[in-house]
């Protein structure tokens, strides 16, 4: 291995180690990350950490992208093994919930309250839209198969904006289908967050997965799935 390759490998390993420690801090400090605290846990000088991440925001961005990609990977893998659009929809939703339960602090980072003073850069967009685009692709597949319920077209300025979104990402879908798919995605995220943040305590205790599937199916109907 050349010296350059070795340096690149060591840098990649240290970068991952820094992110791993930062993820542990999410559990205790939320998104209020401190590079100094991360450096202390690693036994490094804070100036050394700055060679890998120039600021707290840069580290947060790396964690946010990793979290979006991880939940996106889980949903995509789950949907890939299914046949019908409804089966893919349910599998993707359950995979997102399972990932959130296993990684509650990372879910909170990407779908919880905004981090004060942090503005996500465009670097996060591709990762952030993976699940929404997956659900859109599932709806598009159902639409091609004639499995999407007929609905009246949308009107208004927001319909024009969503038509532009459709044109950029899923041009064969109408603004109405895009609107309903986004609304269904928000419903799914809300259901996961409400469970994760304790809103089901003393309400549904024994079969939260079953209740979540009930909500997933309702969200699917909102998006137009007739299966």
C-alpha positions in Angstrom: 0.0 0.0 0.0 1.4 3.4 -1.0 1.9 6.1 1.6 -1.0 8.2 0.1 -3.4 5.2 0.2 -2.4 4.5 3.8 -3.0 8.2 4.8 -6.4 8.1 3.1 -7.3 4.9 4.9 -6.3 6.2 8.3 -8.2 9.4 7.6 -11.3 7.5 6.7 -11.0 5.4 9.8 -10.6 8.4 12.1 -13.5 10.2 10.4 -15.7 7.2 11.1 -14.5 7.0 14.7 -15.2 10.7 15.3 -18.7 10.2 13.9 -19.3 7.2 16.1 -18.4 9.2 19.2 -20.6 12.1 18.1 -23.5 9.7 17.7 -23.1 8.6 21.3 -23.2 12.3 22.3 -26.5 12.6 20.4 -28.0 10.2 23.0 -26.9 12.4 26.0 -26.7 15.9 24.5 -29.1 15.8 21.6 -27.9 17.9 18.6 -26.0 20.2 21.0 -22.7 18.7 19.8 -19.3 20.0 21.0 -16.2 19.2 19.0 -14.2 19.7 22.2 -16.3 17.0 24.0 -15.9 14.6 21.1 -12.1 15.3 21.1 -11.9 14.7 24.8 -13.7 11.3 24.5 -11.2 10.4 21.7 -8.2 11.5 23.8 -7.3 14.0 21.1 -6.7 17.7 21.2 -9.6 19.6 19.8 -7.4 21.1 17.1 -6.8 17.6 15.8 -10.6 17.0 15.3 -10.8 20.2 13.4 -8.5 18.6 10.8 -11.4 16.2 10.0 -14.4 18.5 10.6 -13.9 22.2 10.3 -16.9 23.0 12.5 -19.8 21.6 14.5 -22.1 22.2 11.6 -19.9 20.2 9.3 -19.9 17.3 11.7 -23.7 17.6 12.1 -24.1 17.5 8.3 -22.1 14.3 8.1 -24.3 12.7 10.8 -27.5 13.9 9.1 -26.4 12.5 5.7 -25.4 9.2 7.3 -28.8 9.0 9.1 -30.8 9.7 6.0 -28.8 7.2 4.0 -29.1 4.5 6.7 -32.9 4.8 6.9 -33.1 5.1 3.1 -31.0 1.9 2.7 -33.2 0.0 5.1 -36.4 1.1 3.3 -35.1 0.4 -0.1 -33.8 -3.1 0.8 -37.1 -4.0 2.4 -39.1 -2.9 -0.6 -36.9 -4.6 -3.1 -37.9 -8.0 -1.9 -41.7 -7.5 -2.4 -43.9 -7.9 -5.4 -47.0 -5.7 -5.3 -46.9 -1.9 -4.8 -48.8 -2.2 -1.5 -46.4 -4.9 -0.2 -43.5 -2.6 -1.1 -45.2 0.4 0.6 -45.8 -1.6 3.8 -42.3 -3.1 3.8 -40.6 0.3 3.3 -42.7 1.9 6.1 -42.0 -0.9 8.6 -38.3 -0.8 7.8 -38.2 3.0 8.5 -40.0 2.4 11.8 -37.7 -0.4 12.7 -34.6 1.7 12.0 -36.0 4.6 14.0 -36.7 2.4 17.0 -33.1 1.1 16.8 -31.7 4.6 16.3 -34.0 7.0 18.1 -31.5 9.8 18.5 -30.5 9.8 14.9 -34.2 9.8 13.9 -34.7 12.8 16.2 -31.7 14.5 14.5 -33.3 14.3 11.0 -37.0 14.4 11.8 -37.2 16.1 15.2 -36.9 19.8 16.2 -34.5 21.9 14.0 -31.1 22.4 15.5 -30.7 26.1 16.6 -28.3 28.0 14.5 -27.9 25.2 12.0 -28.9 25.4 8.3 -28.7 22.2 6.4 -26.7 22.6 3.1 -27.7 21.2 -0.2 -25.4 18.3 0.4 -28.2 16.7 2.5 -30.9 16.9 -0.2 -30.2 13.7 -2.1 -30.0 11.6 1.0 -33.0 13.4 2.6 -35.3 12.7 -0.3 -34.5 9.0 -0.7 -37.5 7.6 1.2 -39.9 10.1 -0.4 -38.6 9.2 -3.9 -38.9 5.5 -3.0 -42.6 6.0 -2.0 -43.1 8.1 -5.2 -41.6 5.3 -7.3 -43.9 2.7 -5.7 -46.9 4.9 -6.4 -45.6 5.5 -10.0 -45.4 1.7 -10.4 -49.0 1.3 -9.2 -50.1 4.1 -11.5 -48.6 2.4 -14.5 -50.4 -0.8 -13.5 -53.7 1.1 -13.2 -53.9 0.6 -9.4 -54.1 4.3 -8.4 -57.6 5.7 -7.7 -58.8 8.4 -10.0 -58.9 11.8 -8.3 -59.8 15.3 -9.2 -56.8 17.5 -10.2 -55.4 20.1 -7.8 -55.7 23.8 -8.3 -53.9 26.7 -6.6 -50.4 27.9 -6.4 -49.2 25.0 -4.4 -50.4 22.7 -7.2 -48.2 24.6 -9.6 -45.2 24.2 -7.3 -45.9 20.4 -6.9 -46.2 20.1 -10.7 -42.7 21.4 -11.0 -41.5 18.8 -8.4 -43.2 16.1 -10.4 -41.5 17.4 -13.6 -38.1 17.2 -11.9 -38.4 13.8 -10.2 -41.5 11.8 -11.3 -42.7 13.4 -14.6 -45.4 10.8 -15.3 -47.2 11.6 -12.1 -49.7 14.4 -11.6 -49.4 17.1 -9.1 -52.4 15.5 -7.2 -50.5 12.2 -6.9 -47.3 13.9 -5.8 -49.3 16.0 -3.2 -51.0 12.9 -1.8 -47.7 10.9 -1.7 -45.9 13.7 0.2 -48.9 14.0 2.6 -48.8 10.2 3.1 -45.0 10.4 3.8 -45.6 13.1 6.4 -48.2 10.9 8.0 -45.8 8.0 8.2 -43.1 10.1 9.7 -45.5 11.6 12.2 -46.7 8.1 13.2 -43.1 7.0 13.8 -42.2 10.1 15.8 -45.3 10.1 17.9 -44.5 6.5 18.9 -40.8 7.2 19.4 -41.4 10.3 21.5 -43.8 8.6 23.9 -47.2 9.7 22.6 -48.5 6.2 22.6 -47.7 5.5 26.2 -50.8 4.2 28.1 -52.7 4.1 24.8 -51.3 1.3 22.6 -48.8 -0.8 24.5 -49.0 -4.4 23.2 -49.3 -4.1 19.5 -47.7 -1.0 18.3 -46.5 -2.6 15.1 -50.1 -3.6 14.3 -51.3 0.0 14.9 -48.5 1.3 12.8 -49.5 -1.0 9.9 -53.0 0.3 10.3 -51.6 3.8 9.8 -49.4 2.7 6.9 -52.4 1.3 5.1 -54.3 4.5 5.7 -51.4 6.5 4.3 -51.3 4.2 1.3 -55.0 4.9 0.6 -54.3 8.6 0.9 -51.6 8.2 -1.7 -54.1 6.4 -3.9 -53.1 2.7 -3.4 -56.2 0.6 -3.9 -54.7 -2.8 -3.0 
